[in-house]
């Protein structure tokens, strides 16, 4: 066992460890980096590279996406407008817990509605919600279509697909806008990393 | 700005940062320390001291309790058997995300039903769920009654109160059992800390 528990002769105070103490331990600030954009816009690719860049800087980040949220915490939700709203609400609450824990939470969901995203923003403190609009034209997204989802949606095999028969409401006040038809994924991730660095999130 | 972003000339691989990489960064293993016991058993007090002890060891822990979960993520749940089950399910899913992030999650909820707790256990990997039975007799809990809840329940002002008119099902296979009528909170927290140390959770 490498770590030996050394705590002795210490008086433990009443109450809990503060967020500031956790942030000091990690030398970073808790924040939610909220990526929004059409399917195939490049959200996940950028999120993965950002996660790697943050690890390289010895920063503690965690990615929330369809795999670990939609199929677990939110597996009892469908795709009605009500369930979509509850899906985003829960993701926002979890991101808030991670931010409170001092972690850099990176969420990667289409999150098409302004109302739902703004509700998450309103639930967090100023500066704790960094909205990243991963911008792509519908035409370019359909051309990429790595999972063949647009094709299925056009064929009527997928209903309520964002961009086809359900709206995508682009952010008007996103902290970061990335046009993925111009900027490659690595450049996009670096743009977010720079924002976090300049904003003082990578120190405590 | 203390932290300068140094990442240059690095090729970023496909795919995401692994749990092992996060654990190595933090030098600890992600785990859920699940405290269960009657109201006034001492769960929160012990959880707070444990959190402080872990911080002192430079370990990253996060406490999930009524304040940051019941009133936020789970604010749309009531106290029916179904809602209680969903409450514990969601807490378990969030704890799982924290464990996956490499964090030591400490949950502090009465969580009275074996079935609900075992469902959380089954959803985590072996060794990832450390159940701590914070044991106290109903008599002693009622005598403590710091929030006057037992008094209200006895007076019929609180319905479905665990121990009074709703059952508490004690764990039979808890990893740690603490009798809080004998062991003071600091000793209890140290007992959990020792378990984590011996189990290799405080290194990666």
Interface residues (C-beta under 8 A of the other chain):
Chain A: X1 X2 X3 X4 X5 X6 X7 X10 X12 X13 X14 X15 X16 X17 X21 X22 X25 X26 X27 X48 X49 X51 X52 X53 X55 X56 X57 X58 X60 X61 X62 X63 X64 X68 X69 X72 X73 X76 X86 X90 X93 X94 X96 X97 X98 X100 X101 X102 X103 X186 X189 X190 X193 X194 X197 X198 X200 X202 X203
Chain B: X1 X2 X3 X4 X5 X6 X7 X10 X12 X13 X14 X15 X16 X17 X21 X22 X25 X26 X27 X48 X49 X51 X52 X53 X55 X56 X57 X58 X60 X61 X62 X63 X64 X68 X69 X72 X73 X76 X86 X90 X93 X94 X96 X97 X98 X100 X101 X102 X103 X186 X189 X193 X194 X197 X198 X200 X202 X203
